[in-house]
Amino acid sequence: MARLNFQDWMAIESPKVEKALDESLAFVPLPCRAIAAHILKAGGKRLRPLLVVAFARALDYDRDDVYPLATSLEMLHAATLLHDDILDRAGSRRGQPAAHTLFGEAKTILTGDALLAAGNSVTASYDSPSLCDCYARATALTAAGEILEMDSLGNPEQTRDTYMEIAMNKTAALIANACVMGATLAGASPAQTAAAERYGENVGLAFQIVDDALDFAPQSQTGKPCGGDLREGKLTPPIRLFRDSLDPGSRDRFDASFRTGNFDPEYFSGLIKEIGRFVPAALAIAKDRVRLALDALSGLPDADEKQILKQIADYVVARCK
């Protein structure tokens, strides 16, 4: 029998995830529901809930109650997007007006809080302390990553370790805990649970590094202006690699602008082109993480979903093509 490919699997599983997300709105208090629906129905990759499903199925879990559980971390993710758009003063999200521009900042913040609580309620309904711990850790680490990033903005001497800690907390922790949730629901062994976590952490790190590389892709490809991270003072891998290549005088000039976020327009335009030359090297770092993620799958049963997990890891890097 031919193996399912990623696109065919998505065609089967995505509608089930979307249906569960629609139903999950019942966990959100009525005054918050319009704003919650605005962010949840705006679309997205649904990577986190799909990973919950894929890991549960890879470990031979065949019940449909995997879908409501999968929505819990998507609600958490949606809450962080509501909050992030306010912090970043973003005007849009996925081609739609950002929620705070339509409903106001106060109501949007409070809806984010309600979504966090709703996700927690969904998880608690499974009566599993381990699942509740996954949700709590994902929530706490995501917040910690955001604060670490804020503390590092405009610092051209930020270490690689600090960048990786930010990426691990801000992005990879949520993805890793999605994988662990699916494995836990399926009754995974400690070794299988650890493998799920390693896979998720490395896929999450690769995902963040690719996002950072895409910041220097043409706006026609991403829908976002180039160089947003540079303006915001985020020392991402392509920016770090570029800075490391500079002579002392050029580095001093770069550092002075990076610290303040004030770039001469002509200088900024030149930087975009120069930093773009280091995107392939940044992607090589992401590909190394994907290899580690694939290695983590070696102990899983040879199920269709194991192949899907491999294809998901490859897709993370393929987004830059």
ABEGO torsion letter per residue (X at the ends): XBBBBAAAAAAAAAAAAAAAAAAAAAABBAAAAAAAAAAAAAEEAGAAAAAAAAAAAAAGBABAAAAAAAAAAAAAAAAAAAAAAAAAGBABBGGBBBAAAAAEAAAAAAAAAAAAAAAAAAAAAAGBAAAAAAAAAAAAAAAAAAAAAAAABGBAABBAAAAAAAAAAAAAAAAAAAAAAAAAAAGBBAAAAAAAAAAAAAAAAAAAAAAAAAAABBAAAAGBBBGAAAAAGBBBAAAAAAAAABBAAAAAAAAAAAAAGBBBAAAAAAAAAAAAAAAAAAAAAAAAAAAAAAAAAAABBBBAAAAAAAAAAAAAAAAAX
